[in-house]
Amino acid sequence: MLRDLTFIEDGNQDWLEGSAAHINVEKLRMVGQVLLEVAHLQAYPINYSILCSASPLVLSALQSEIGVPVPENCDDLLHDLSCALVPPKTA
C-alpha cells in the first residue's frame, strides 16, 4: 500500500494541467481508496494461529522485514507439526 501511495503521488500532478486553480480530484480519489483499504485492514486483528502454521521463511520475513510480531512458540509448534507429518529417522 505504501508503494501504491508512492506511485499515486509521483505519477500524478496535484493540479490539472494548464490551470493552477483546479485540483486533480482523480488523484485524491485514488489516495482515498488506498486509505480506505488501510482502515479496513486495520479493523481486523491478526490471527496468530494462521501465522504459526506458516513456513519458517514466511515467519522470519514477517518478523524482520515487515515488523509483525510473531508468537514465541512458533518454532516449537512448527517442529512438532513437521514431526507429526514426517517422523524423524532413527539411527
MARPA-614870 format. One record per residue (C-alpha): residue in three letters; x, y, z; residue number from 0. Coordinates in Angstrom, 3 decimals, always signed. Layout:
! residues N
(site Ala (X Y Z) NUM)
...
This chain:
! residues 91
(site Met (+0.000 +0.000 +0.000) 0)
(site Leu (+2.911 +2.299 +0.625) 1)
(site Arg (+4.047 +1.507 -2.897) 2)
(site Asp (+0.584 +2.409 -4.206) 3)
(site Leu (+0.660 +5.742 -2.390) 4)
(site Thr (+4.165 +6.443 -3.689) 5)
(site Phe (+3.174 +5.761 -7.303) 6)
(site Ile (-0.003 +7.817 -6.940) 7)
(site Glu (+1.998 +10.732 -5.514) 8)
(site Asp (+4.858 +10.548 -8.015) 9)
(site Gly (+2.791 +9.742 -11.090) 10)
(site Asn (+0.001 +12.280 -10.751) 11)
(site Gln (+0.038 +16.057 -10.556) 12)
(site Asp (-1.658 +17.863 -7.681) 13)
(site Trp (-3.211 +20.346 -10.080) 14)
(site Leu (-4.744 +19.820 -13.509) 15)
(site Glu (-2.544 +20.790 -16.454) 16)
(site Gly (-2.990 +24.318 -17.703) 17)
(site Ser (-4.636 +25.564 -14.535) 18)
(site Ala (-3.224 +26.060 -11.068) 19)
(site Ala (-6.743 +26.618 -9.774) 20)
(site His (-8.165 +23.118 -10.406) 21)
(site Ile (-7.289 +20.280 -8.036) 22)
(site Asn (-6.674 +16.844 -9.531) 23)
(site Val (-9.704 +15.121 -7.999) 24)
(site Glu (-8.806 +11.756 -9.574) 25)
(site Lys (-5.549 +11.723 -7.590) 26)
(site Leu (-7.443 +12.464 -4.383) 27)
(site Arg (-9.887 +9.658 -5.181) 28)
(site Met (-7.034 +7.152 -5.665) 29)
(site Val (-5.377 +8.192 -2.378) 30)
(site Gly (-8.732 +7.895 -0.627) 31)
(site Gln (-9.227 +4.353 -1.944) 32)
(site Val (-5.835 +3.264 -0.594) 33)
(site Leu (-6.527 +4.872 +2.798) 34)
(site Leu (-9.920 +3.151 +2.995) 35)
(site Glu (-8.215 -0.168 +2.290) 36)
(site Val (-5.700 +0.508 +5.092) 37)
(site Ala (-8.530 +1.363 +7.502) 38)
(site His (-10.392 -1.809 +6.506) 39)
(site Leu (-7.326 -3.994 +7.130) 40)
(site Gln (-6.642 -2.331 +10.482) 41)
(site Ala (-10.166 -3.129 +11.644) 42)
(site Tyr (-9.395 -6.867 +11.975) 43)
(site Pro (-6.820 -8.341 +14.355) 44)
(site Ile (-4.083 -10.658 +13.101) 45)
(site Asn (-4.909 -14.348 +13.557) 46)
(site Tyr (-1.705 -15.721 +15.086) 47)
(site Ser (-2.801 -19.338 +14.754) 48)
(site Ile (-2.627 -18.906 +10.988) 49)
(site Leu (+0.801 -17.283 +11.318) 50)
(site Cys (+2.048 -20.210 +13.359) 51)
(site Ser (+1.040 -22.640 +10.627) 52)
(site Ala (+3.094 -20.745 +8.038) 53)
(site Ser (+6.562 -21.829 +6.976) 54)
(site Pro (+9.600 -20.575 +8.921) 55)
(site Leu (+10.663 -18.499 +5.905) 56)
(site Val (+7.360 -16.635 +5.938) 57)
(site Leu (+7.563 -16.144 +9.697) 58)
(site Ser (+11.084 -14.737 +9.527) 59)
(site Ala (+10.062 -12.381 +6.713) 60)
(site Leu (+7.115 -11.154 +8.754) 61)
(site Gln (+9.315 -10.589 +11.775) 62)
(site Ser (+12.326 -8.949 +10.144) 63)
(site Glu (+11.022 -7.219 +7.029) 64)
(site Ile (+7.520 -6.165 +7.950) 65)
(site Gly (+7.838 -5.940 +11.724) 66)
(site Val (+4.809 -8.105 +12.520) 67)
(site Pro (+5.290 -9.701 +15.941) 68)
(site Val (+5.349 -13.492 +15.816) 69)
(site Pro (+4.469 -15.576 +18.901) 70)
(site Glu (+7.390 -17.122 +20.773) 71)
(site Asn (+6.309 -20.765 +20.439) 72)
(site Cys (+6.011 -20.860 +16.638) 73)
(site Asp (+9.326 -22.678 +16.134) 74)
(site Asp (+8.353 -25.412 +18.586) 75)
(site Leu (+4.884 -25.686 +17.098) 76)
(site Leu (+6.237 -25.930 +13.546) 77)
(site His (+8.740 -28.581 +14.618) 78)
(site Asp (+6.041 -30.644 +16.317) 79)
(site Leu (+3.793 -30.413 +13.269) 80)
(site Ser (+6.670 -31.387 +11.000) 81)
(site Cys (+7.491 -34.432 +13.157) 82)
(site Ala (+3.835 -35.450 +13.138) 83)
(site Leu (+3.725 -35.364 +9.347) 84)
(site Val (+7.165 -36.888 +8.715) 85)
(site Pro (+8.525 -38.821 +11.693) 86)
(site Pro (+12.271 -38.304 +12.257) 87)
(site Lys (+14.568 -41.110 +11.163) 88)
(site Thr (+16.128 -43.123 +13.957) 89)
(site Ala (+19.748 -44.204 +13.639) 90)
